[in-house]
Amino acid sequence: MDLNIVKLKKKKSKSGDLVEFLKSNELDKSNKEFAQIYVATILPEKIRGNHYHKKKLEWFTIFNGRVKVILEDIKTKERKELVLDSSQECLSRIFLNNKIAHVFKNISDTTVVLVAYTNKIYDTNNPDTYEYKVL
């Protein structure tokens, strides 16, 4: 399974935390052109995902709460589970290659704030999102 997790240091100040989510020098040449950043929320005990993409690559982190992330390679059926916790000193940024089904479950009592970058702009006529029951 093509999975990459990078620890992101929180820079603390009197007004709050700052995290440098993704820099252009961390992207390979095929992903240098800007595509799309989005922010999603997940209510307590709810899930987001249960799908995969054939073309899109995605980078994820959370800025509030805790989530259980379950991943499954749709070809090999290899599964991985991990927990992202925004209260840690460093946040984890997950890179997911295409054809990795994923689901995020909020396991905290607060709303999770998820930030993501994808290398393809969402197209309502061709969303490149395929349902896949992970959880």
C-alpha positions in Angstrom: 0.0 0.0 0.0 1.4 3.4 -1.0 1.1 5.3 2.2 3.3 8.1 3.4 2.9 9.8 6.8 4.8 13.0 7.6 4.9 14.7 11.0 4.0 18.4 10.9 5.4 20.5 13.7 3.0 23.0 15.4 4.4 26.5 15.6 3.0 28.0 18.8 2.3 31.6 19.4 0.2 33.7 21.8 -2.6 33.7 19.3 -2.6 30.0 18.6 -0.9 27.3 16.4 0.4 27.4 12.9 1.1 24.3 10.8 2.7 24.3 7.4 0.5 21.7 5.8 2.1 21.2 2.3 4.9 23.0 0.5 5.6 22.9 -3.3 9.1 21.4 -2.7 7.4 18.4 -1.2 5.5 17.6 -4.4 7.0 15.8 -7.4 7.0 17.4 -10.8 3.7 15.8 -11.9 1.9 17.5 -9.0 3.5 21.0 -9.1 0.5 22.6 -10.7 -2.0 23.8 -8.1 -5.3 21.9 -8.0 -7.5 22.0 -5.0 -7.4 22.5 -1.2 -10.5 21.8 0.8 -11.7 21.8 4.4 -14.3 19.3 5.7 -15.8 18.8 9.1 -16.9 15.5 10.7 -19.4 15.5 13.5 -18.8 13.2 16.6 -19.3 9.5 15.8 -19.9 10.2 12.1 -17.8 9.1 9.1 -16.5 10.7 5.9 -15.2 8.7 3.0 -15.9 5.1 2.2 -14.6 5.6 -1.3 -11.5 5.6 -3.5 -10.2 7.5 -6.5 -8.8 6.1 -9.8 -6.8 9.2 -10.6 -6.7 11.6 -7.7 -3.9 11.7 -5.1 -4.7 13.2 -1.7 -2.9 14.6 1.3 -4.9 14.8 4.6 -4.4 16.1 8.1 -6.8 17.1 10.9 -6.7 20.3 12.9 -9.3 19.6 15.6 -10.4 16.4 17.3 -9.4 12.7 16.8 -10.2 10.4 13.9 -9.7 6.7 13.2 -8.5 6.3 9.6 -9.1 3.0 7.9 -7.4 2.3 4.5 -7.7 -0.6 2.1 -5.9 -1.2 -1.1 -8.6 -2.1 -3.5 -6.4 -4.6 -5.4 -4.6 -6.4 -2.7 -7.2 -5.9 0.1 -4.3 -4.9 2.5 -5.8 -2.8 5.3 -4.2 -0.3 7.7 -5.8 1.5 10.6 -4.4 4.5 12.4 -5.5 7.4 14.7 -4.9 11.0 13.9 -5.0 13.2 17.1 -4.8 17.0 16.8 -3.8 17.3 20.4 -0.3 15.8 19.7 2.8 18.0 19.5 3.1 17.2 15.8 0.2 16.5 13.4 0.4 13.7 10.9 -0.1 14.4 7.2 -1.2 11.3 5.3 -0.5 10.9 1.6 -2.8 8.5 -0.2 -2.1 7.2 -3.7 -5.0 6.4 -6.0 -6.9 3.1 -5.6 -6.6 3.3 -1.8 -10.1 3.2 -0.3 -10.4 5.4 2.8 -12.7 6.4 5.6 -12.4 8.8 8.5 -14.4 8.2 11.7 -14.6 10.9 14.3 -13.7 9.3 17.6 -13.8 12.5 19.7 -16.6 14.4 21.3 -16.0 17.5 19.2 -16.2 18.3 15.5 -13.2 17.2 13.5 -11.7 19.7 11.1 -10.0 17.9 8.2 -7.8 19.7 5.7 -6.9 18.1 2.4 -5.1 18.8 -0.9 -5.8 16.9 -4.1 -3.9 17.0 -7.3 -7.1 17.1 -9.4 -9.9 19.6 -9.3 -13.3 18.1 -8.4 -15.4 17.8 -11.5 -19.1 17.2 -10.9 -19.4 15.6 -14.3 -16.6 13.2 -13.6 -16.0 13.1 -9.9 -13.4 10.2 -9.9 -15.0 9.0 -6.6 -16.0 5.4 -6.3 -18.0 4.0 -3.4 -16.2 1.3 -1.4 -17.3 0.1 1.9 -14.4 0.2 4.3 -16.4 0.8 7.5 
